[in-house]
Amino acid sequence: MRSLRPVIGAAAVPLLVVAGGATFTGIASALPDTGSVVAPAGADTEVTFDASGTTFHGSLRTPEGDIKGAALLLPGSGVTDRNGNQAPLMVADTLLRVADSLAAHGIASLRFDKIGAGATGLGSYAPETGKVYGFTDQVDHAQAAAELLSERTGFAADDILVLGHSEGGLTTLALAQRGVGDGYGLLAPLSMRYLDLLNGQLEAVANSGQLDEAAAEQLRNDLPRTIESLRTSGTVPDGLSPIMEQFGFNDYNATFLAEADALNPPDLAASLPSGVPVLLTCSDKDLNISCDQIAPLRASLEHTNLQFDHFTTANHTLEELGPLPAGVADGPVLLPASTEFATAINGWAAQRGA
């Protein structure tokens, strides 16, 4: 979950550590030559659907030949477009590459620009409307997208795949509670309560030594009172540290944060139907969600038909870091797709499209 402009969707903004001496221009040459691990497949058609008074814009990917299944692709936090990007600050094509992998195995997919992103824009949530955007709205919009996918492909909403990246993993599990989906991809997903994750990230910032002591102490004091306020009253207290505001702790995001935090991913995962196919991933070089943090979610999925893939060289946006340390390549440089993730998604998609 990475966003540098947390205006919509209560995005987390973890500090990404940059190793000394490395530059973005040198990243490509430092990576191993893996070749094309995710090749374009199928064709996109521009589509729209309406939800909450907003027209959403997206792309329906249709594979060549017979359509063997359908999948809804859900992006991570912040102002993220249908391809999984927050251009120009973050370009990864995470969802575009997932669409390619699925299409290669005969699975159609729908991805869309969420509120604030791409052709969708702010829609009915423009500040002047006074309309509050919450996590429940985000799930409503995803459900409307699932209905469009069903109409366009002929697969019922309870017979599609739903794959969510990062915060999209929580949206995926929330959709499952509504009966949407019959197979789920949790790609580097949010694996704990939202505010617990943000608390851990901000504690790391406070203890990083990158702040002066006064700023660090204010951050330490602000964290518990802000979390308590959101969990008890759904509001953000006044006088917060600028760093807290940078992480999206403001009145505009309060409803989103409170609603998202009310959902605990392991609890939602435990309620999935027995034997339902699930793909779960984590990576040692993911600075947003660690494999240790994924462990409780994995344990809650033991009753499903689980494919768990533990990567070693993928970053949070499922790009290939190779020998580079985590953090160096995160950002505006489009890196190769993770070889480990390409193998995982292709194997899982092959089974779903069989």
Secondary structure, DSSP 8 states (H G I E B T S, - for coil): ---S-TTSS----------TT--GGGHHHHS-----SS---SEEEEEEEEETTEEEEEEEEE-SS---EEEEEE--SSS--TTS-BTTTB---HHHHHHHHHHTTTEEEEEE--TTSTTT-SGGG-GGGT----HHHHHHHHHHHHHHHHHHH---GGGSEEEEETHHHHHHHHHHHTT--SSEEEES---S-HHHHHHHHHHHHHTSS-S-HHHHHHHHHHHHHHHHHHHHHS---SS--HHHHHTT-SHHHHHHHHHHHT--HHHHHHTS-TT-EEEEEEETT-SSS-HHHHHHHHHHTTTSEEEEEEESSB-TTSBB-TTS-TTSS-SSS---B-HHHHHHHHHHHHHHT-
